[in-house]
Amino acid sequence: MSLFDEFEGTTHQQWYDKIIKDLKGTPGDAGVIEKLIWKSTEGIEVQPFYTSENLKQNKSKDFNLNNNKAVWENRFVVNINTIEEANKKALYALSRGADAIQFVGNINSQNELNLLLKHIEVSIVGIHFYNSNPNKTHEFFSNYLLNNNIKLSDLNYAISFDCIGELLINGNWKVNEQADLEELAILTKSPLPIKTISVNGLSFNNAGATNVQELAYSFSQAVEYINYLTEKGLEIEDVAKKITLHFGIGSNYFFEIAKIRAAKILWKLILNEYGVIDIPININSTTTFTNFACFDQHNNILRTTTEAMSAIIGGANSISILPFDSAYGTSTEFSERIAINIQHILKEETFLGKVNDISKGAYYIESITDELVEKSLALFKEIEQKGGFLANIKNGLIQDAIQQVAQNEQQLFVDGKKTLLGVNKHQNKNNQEINKIETKSLTNNIQIKVLQQVRFSEKIEDTAVSAKI
């Protein structure tokens, strides 16, 4: 007999009645409960309490999502401005405990790649490239390994290309639609077991998209790649194994946990439609830029810490934390060290890496996961019925939808209905003029409407600084 058999469970109705009583309502007064319900930006009505009864019709709880202990890469992102600077920054990050490096930017020669990887033990750290000349980079890296007697099969290595995502950010194809997609096909046909296709949901997140939009648009883009590559003769299983999803992680703690879990379920559901099972999705995650503030910038450390926790508990495969001063456009060694150390603390001192599927069975998280799956799937189907992802960024439908919710969210912060600590609440009156990243608006000589990055504190900061001048 279990110890718990000695105690009666508490029903949903008992909790309901108890809340009404504690809040001095009359028995059966539904209005007391209704006042505690709030609606998320995704349109999900969040209840004041959840019980096992909420899971009776829940489909998401039946999926086994994170069967193993949480193991993730502490991935540090290095933008390649100059080869020497990028190499120096990568070595610094590795010396501070990062276990993977993602190089962002083009590598134009074998000598550049050799210098970029100078003194880096590629056999023991993850090496990931994200750029617009992936086949050349792959050629250079293969030569590097051959010259140094290193087997590619022994490495944690990826070279990712997202030509549609780059179109959405820059407004133009690198060459043209046919050439860019063909370059992706050539890269993906490589027999080596490496990730080659990156679906950059982070760009949706940083533009202010809701979690439902980020999920639906990411999977619609993934399906665009799958359909193109299978039409080119690749097997669906081979394509699926080479896809990585990259999500932004925001501050809505439980929703972000649920988003990662929902992504894994959506991936399974979509692959099932292709007749494929048991190919897990690789999920990279980066803390969002939308809630970063220049005012009281050390508050950004608190934001990124809870965001990283969400990614870990949700089951992300790699996590990159933005340094707390990223809103200024450059970061210092100190802020970079803090960003790396946050993950050390979460991994080694909170024991988040010691438990299998931490959030499994949590009534609230399971319920939110289920609703995110349903709403994301509905939006995904809507996009597919309208011609697919590429057609809907060419006509601007997706960009307009994200821009609208971003503007609404921005206004909530301006009006004080949503809080950014140190920005629109408990603002430091000694904040000085700030040299922040300027948002560039690309409108000339572009083929499609560009997805613009947003930072919700920017208008409030500009107003506060202007008032002092």
C-alpha positions, 0 to 999 in steps of 0.5 A: 500500500502506498503512503498516498493511499491514506489521503484523499485527493482534492478535486477540481471543485474543492479547489474551486470552492476553497478559492471562492471562500478564501476570497470572501465570495459567496458559494458558487460565485463564478465571478470571483474565479473569472477575475483571476483568469488572464489572457496571454498574447497568444489568446490562451486563457490562463486559469487560476489553478489547474488539477489532474482533471485538466489533463483528462482531454489533454493529448500532449501528456501522452508524448514522451518528450525528454526521456533522458537527463537534461544535457545541453550545450553551453553555446557561445555565439561569435560574430565574425567581424575579423578573423583574428578577433573572432578567434580570440573571442572563441578562445576566451569563451572556451577558456571560461567554460563554454563547450560549443562555439557558433561562428556567424559570418562568411569564411572566404578562404582556407587560410581564414578558416585555419586562422579562425580555428587556431588553438581550438581543439575541435575534437572536444568542443562543438563547432557550428557555422552559420553563414551564406557560403556554407558549401565553401565553408564545408570544403574548407573545414573538411580540408582542415580536418584532413590536414590535421588527421581529425575524423569528421565523424567524431565531431560535434559539428554543424554548418547551417544555412537558412536561405529563406530566413536570410531573405526575410531578414535582408529583403533579398536572396543571396543570389536568387531563389533558385540558386540559393535553394540549390546551394542548400540542396547540394549541402544537404545531399552530403552523406555526412551526419551533420546538421545543414538546415537551420530554421531561424525562429529566433528572428520571429521572436526578436521581431515580437512574434507570439509563441504561437506565431514563432512555432507555426511560422518555424514549422511552415518554413521547415516544411517549405525546405522539406518539400523542396528537398524531397522534390529534388530527390532526397529522402524525407528521413535524410532531410529531417535528420539535418534540420535544426530549429532555433527558437528565442526564449522570452520571459514568460517563464512557463509559456517558454517551457511549454513552447519547447515542449510543444515544438517537439510534439509539433515535429512528431505530428508533422513528420507523421504526416510524411510517414516518418517516426522517431526522428527527434528534432534538434532545438537551439535556443537563444535568450530574446533581445526584445526585452533587453534594456539599456537602463539598469542593464544588470536587470538583463542578467535576471531576465536571461537567467529565467529564460535559460531555465525555461529552455533547460526545463523545456528540453533545448539541446543548446542554449546561448545567453546574450551578454547583459550589455548586448543592447549597446551593440558590443559586449565586454569580457565581463558581460560575456563571462557572466553569460557563460557562468549563468549556465554553469550555475544552472547546470552544476548548482541547481541540478537541472541537468540531473533530472529526466523531463522535469516538467512532465506531469505539471498540470499547468505546463501540460495544459499550456503545452496542449493549447500551444500545440493546438493554436500553432497547428491551426495557424500552421494549417492556415499558412499552408492553405494560403500557399505555404511559408515562402508565398506568405512572406513574399506577399508580406502576410507573415511580416504584417501579422508579426508587426501588428502583435509587436506594436500592440505589445510595445504599447502595453509597455508604454502604457505601463500595463506590462512591466520591464523592471528598471524601465517603466517601473522603478526607473533609475532617475540617474539614467544617462544618454545611451549609445544603443543599437540603432534599428535599421529599416530596409525599404529600398531595393528589396524583394520582400518586406523585411522582418524588423527586430524590436526592443520593447524598452526603446521608446520608453528609454528615448522618451526618458533621455529626451526629457533630460535634454 
